[in-house]
Amino acid sequence: MADDPLSLTFAALADPTRREILARLARGEATVNELAEPFPISLQAISKHLKVLERAGLIVRGRNAQWRPCRLEPAPLEEVDRWIDRYRERWEDRFARLDEELNRIQSSDKEEKSHE
């Protein structure tokens, strides 16, 4: 796996458990135990997921006495959004042309049936 930030982000987002963890952290900070609650997996497995998210820069783990809250770090997601935006206009243009072609075909079919 590549170590560039975008590749690390996409690799981290590839796992549904990690996406759920990020969705939870989007609502606010949480401890490892709080993050682990909804999942039928061990704390060790959750910790491994958190390490992947941390390596990708998607979360930051703080230290407040014995409490180690995790929080979402949105910058890598903003980078993904910028990357996707580069292609969004092209995709939208292609979909618009496809819509035009489908409408043309449908109009043509309706016209042929009315002449029968």
C-alpha positions as CSV (number, residue, x, y, z in Angstrom):
1,M,0.0,0.0,0.0
2,A,1.2,3.5,-0.8
3,D,2.0,5.8,2.0
4,D,0.8,9.0,0.4
5,P,-2.0,10.8,2.4
6,L,-4.8,10.2,-0.1
7,S,-4.0,6.4,-0.3
8,L,-3.9,6.1,3.5
9,T,-7.2,7.9,3.7
10,F,-8.9,5.7,1.1
11,A,-7.5,2.6,2.7
12,A,-8.8,3.6,6.1
13,L,-12.2,4.4,4.7
14,A,-12.4,1.0,2.9
15,D,-13.4,-0.7,6.2
16,P,-17.1,-0.4,7.4
17,T,-16.1,-0.5,11.0
18,R,-13.7,2.4,10.6
19,R,-16.4,4.3,8.7
20,E,-18.8,3.7,11.6
21,I,-16.2,4.9,14.1
22,L,-15.7,8.1,12.1
23,A,-19.5,8.6,11.9
24,R,-19.6,8.3,15.7
25,L,-16.7,10.7,16.1
26,A,-18.4,13.2,13.8
27,R,-20.9,13.7,16.7
28,G,-18.1,14.4,19.2
29,E,-15.1,13.0,21.1
30,A,-15.3,9.5,22.5
31,T,-13.2,7.0,24.4
32,V,-12.0,3.7,23.0
33,N,-14.6,2.0,25.3
34,E,-17.4,4.2,24.0
35,L,-16.3,3.6,20.4
36,A,-16.2,-0.2,21.0
37,E,-19.7,-0.4,22.5
38,P,-21.7,-1.0,19.3
39,F,-19.3,-3.6,17.8
40,P,-19.2,-7.3,18.5
41,I,-15.3,-7.3,18.5
42,S,-12.6,-7.0,21.1
43,L,-11.1,-3.8,22.4
44,Q,-7.9,-4.9,20.8
45,A,-9.5,-5.0,17.4
46,I,-11.0,-1.6,17.9
47,S,-7.6,-0.3,18.9
48,K,-6.2,-1.7,15.7
49,H,-8.8,0.1,13.7
50,L,-8.0,3.3,15.6
51,K,-4.4,3.0,14.7
52,V,-5.2,2.8,11.0
53,L,-7.4,5.9,11.4
54,E,-4.7,7.7,13.3
55,R,-2.0,6.8,10.8
56,A,-4.2,8.2,8.0
57,G,-4.6,11.4,10.0
58,L,-8.4,10.9,10.3
59,I,-8.4,10.9,14.1
60,V,-6.4,12.4,16.9
61,R,-6.1,10.8,20.3
62,G,-5.8,13.3,23.2
63,R,-4.7,12.8,26.7
64,N,-6.7,14.2,29.6
65,A,-5.4,12.5,32.8
66,Q,-6.3,8.8,32.3
67,W,-9.0,9.6,29.8
68,R,-7.7,9.4,26.1
69,P,-10.5,10.9,24.0
70,C,-10.5,10.4,20.3
71,R,-11.7,13.1,18.0
72,L,-12.3,13.4,14.3
73,E,-9.7,15.3,12.2
74,P,-11.5,16.4,9.0
75,A,-8.5,17.6,7.0
76,P,-7.9,14.3,5.2
77,L,-11.6,14.1,4.3
78,E,-11.4,17.6,2.9
79,E,-8.5,16.4,0.7
80,V,-10.6,13.5,-0.6
81,D,-13.4,15.9,-1.4
82,R,-11.0,18.1,-3.4
83,W,-9.7,15.0,-5.3
84,I,-13.3,14.0,-6.1
85,D,-14.2,17.5,-7.2
86,R,-11.6,17.4,-9.9
87,Y,-13.7,14.6,-11.5
88,R,-17.2,15.7,-10.5
89,E,-17.6,18.2,-13.4
90,R,-16.5,15.6,-15.9
91,W,-18.9,13.0,-14.6
92,E,-21.8,15.5,-14.4
93,D,-21.1,16.5,-18.0
94,R,-21.1,12.9,-19.1
95,F,-24.4,12.2,-17.3
96,A,-26.0,15.3,-18.8
97,R,-25.0,14.1,-22.3
98,L,-26.3,10.6,-21.5
99,D,-29.6,12.1,-20.3
100,E,-29.9,14.1,-23.6
101,E,-29.2,11.0,-25.6
102,L,-31.8,8.9,-23.7
103,N,-34.4,11.7,-24.1
104,R,-33.6,11.8,-27.8
105,I,-34.1,8.1,-28.1
106,Q,-37.4,8.2,-26.2
107,S,-38.7,11.0,-28.3
108,S,-37.7,9.1,-31.4
109,D,-39.5,6.0,-30.2
110,K,-42.7,7.9,-29.3
111,E,-42.6,9.6,-32.7
112,E,-42.3,6.2,-34.6
113,K,-45.2,4.7,-32.6
114,S,-47.4,7.7,-33.4
115,H,-46.8,7.1,-37.1
116,E,-47.8,3.5,-37.0
